[in-house]
């Protein structure tokens, strides 16, 4: 079973296990193209729902501002004792500059020649994402700037992902509708689980830290 198939199974099983009154979750519709006060409120509700779903997956979420991204990335890496980080092409250099300046810390380029085994030897990966689905707490990467096109890049135990609040959509189908179908997508929803027990790291990072960037914080 591939990691994508495993994630889809987990989402399906989680929805089946929900009580009847929780299976249909009313989610607000928000668009980054508009900025009325009501829509900003809807976006805040989406972030709340996204945070709730991520917590169910065993992931952590922090709400931050754009100016504090480097500080929060560094804090997340230090908290988990990270010494080496994969930085995909297009990831803003300043996000890791402060952390990398500390003794013993190193940034590993996202080489297309690197194998999954080599990636697993690195402590963490820091990425952006293409979008996120609030109702199931899923991140979607499609190989854009700051994202790797190769699933092996996500092999390290710790994954720090920076998400713009405007990238969060109400549902996974709405996320997929906005993506280019010609691009390979990778879905991430926190520590993996087997059918009979929670087993972090089976098909994903053991630790997922999501930094949601909000304009008004």
N, C-alpha and C positions, 0 to 999 in steps of 0.2 A: 504494500500500500504506500503510495506516495504521500509526502507531507501535505500536499493540497487536498488529496482525498481524505486524509485523516482529519484535517481541519473542517472540511465540509461535514464529515460524519459527526464531529464533536458539536458543531452548530445545530445539526439536525436533532441529535440526541438531547441537547440542552433544551431545545424548543419543545420536544415531546414531553420532557419531564416537568415543564412548567405547569402550575395549576391552570385550569381553564380560564380564570379571570386574568391571568398574566400572559397568556399566549399572544393576545392581540394588544400590543402596547401602543397607545396613541403617542405619536412623535410629531413635533412641530416641524414644519417645512421652513427652511431658511436658505437664503441665497446670498452669496458674497457680492452679487452685483447690486444689491440694495442695502440701504443703511438706515431705514426708519427705526424709531425707537422700539416698535413692536417686534420687528424682526431681530433686533439685537437681543430682545428678551427671549425670543424663540431659540436663538443660537445658544444662549446661556443654558436653556433647558436641554438642548442637544448635548452640550458638554457634560451636564449633570448625568444624563442617561448613559453617555459613553463611559464616564468614570465609574458608574455603577456596574456596567457590564464588564469592564476591564477588571474590576475588583473581583468579580465572580470567577474570572479566568486566573486569578492570582497575580495580576500585574499591578504596577503602581502608576498613579497619575499625579502630576504636579501642574498647577496652573501658574503660568509665568508671563512675563512680557518679553518683547523682542530684545530689548536692551540687556536683559539678564540671561539670555540663552547661554553664553559662555560660562557664566558662574554656575548655572544649574547643571550643565553638562559635566563640568569639572566636579561638582559636588556629588553627582550620581556615580561617577567613575571612582572617586575617592572612597565613597561609602562602601563600595563593593571590592575595594582593594585592587582595582584594575591597574596593570602595568603596561599593557600593550593594547592598541586600538586599531581596528581596520577603519580607514576613512575612504568611502566611495568617491569616485570622481564627481566634482561639483559641490561637495560639502564645503560650506564656507570655512576657510582656514582659521578665522578668528574664534570659531567655536571650540577648537581644541588647543589653540596657541598657549593659553595660560597653563592648562594641565600638562601639555607636552614640555613646557619649560622646566618642570620639576624633575629633579634627579631620578633616574631609573625609569622614566616614562618614555614610551616611543610610539610613533604613529606608523602603521603598516599600510603601504599603498595597496589599493584594490587591484591587484595584478590579475589579468585574465588567465594567466598561466598557473595561478595558485590552485592547489587541490583542496578538497573539503578537509582532508586530514591536516593540511597546513593551516587552514583557517581555524580549525579547532584548537590549535596551539596558541592562538591569540586570545586574550582575555575578554575582549568586548568589541562590539561594532556600534558606530554612531551613524544614524541615517536620518533622512527626511522621509516623507511618504507621498504617494500620489493622492490618497484620500483615506477616509476612515468611515466605518459604518457604526452609527450609534446603537442601533437596536441589538446588535450581536457583539459589539466590542471588538471589531476586527480592523486591523490596519492593512492597507493594500499598497504594495510597492510595484511600480511598473518600469523600473530602470531609468527613470528621469534623473535630473541633477540631484546628487546626494543620495541616490539609491543605486544599488547594484542590480545588474540584470541576472546575476547568478545566485541561485538559492544557497550555494555553499558559503557565500559571504556572511550569511546569518548563522553559521555554525558555532561561533563563540557562545559561551554560556550567558553572557550579559549583552542585551540589546537596548541601547538608548535611542529612542525615536522622537524627533521634534515634529510636532503636528501643528499647523495653523488652525485655529478654531474654525475658520471658514471652509476648511477642507472636510469637516465632519458632515456627513449626509445622514438623513434619517434611517435609511435601510441599505443593506448590501446590494439589492437589485438596482437602487438608484446610484450607488457608487459605480457598479459595473457599467451602467448605461452611459456614464460620463467618461469612461476610459476608452482608449484606442484599442480595439480588439486585436490589432496586429502586434501589439506589444505584449511580451510575457509578463504575467502578473504573479506576485507572491503575496499570500495572505498570512498575516501574523496575528495571533490572539493570545499571547502569553504562554506560560508553561503548558506543555502537552499533557494529555491524559489518556490512559489506556481504557479499555472498556470496563475493567474491574477495579482499577485503583489509580489514584493520581500518581503520575510518574513524570515529574518535571524534567524537561530536556530530551524526551524521547524523539520528538520531531520539531523542536523549537528551542528557544533560549530558556535557560532555567530562571533567568530574571529578565523581565521586560519593564523598562521604565519609560513612560510616555510623558513628554513635556508638551503641554498644550499652550500655545502662544495666543493670548487674548489681548486685543487692542486696548481695552479699557481698564486693565489691571495696573 
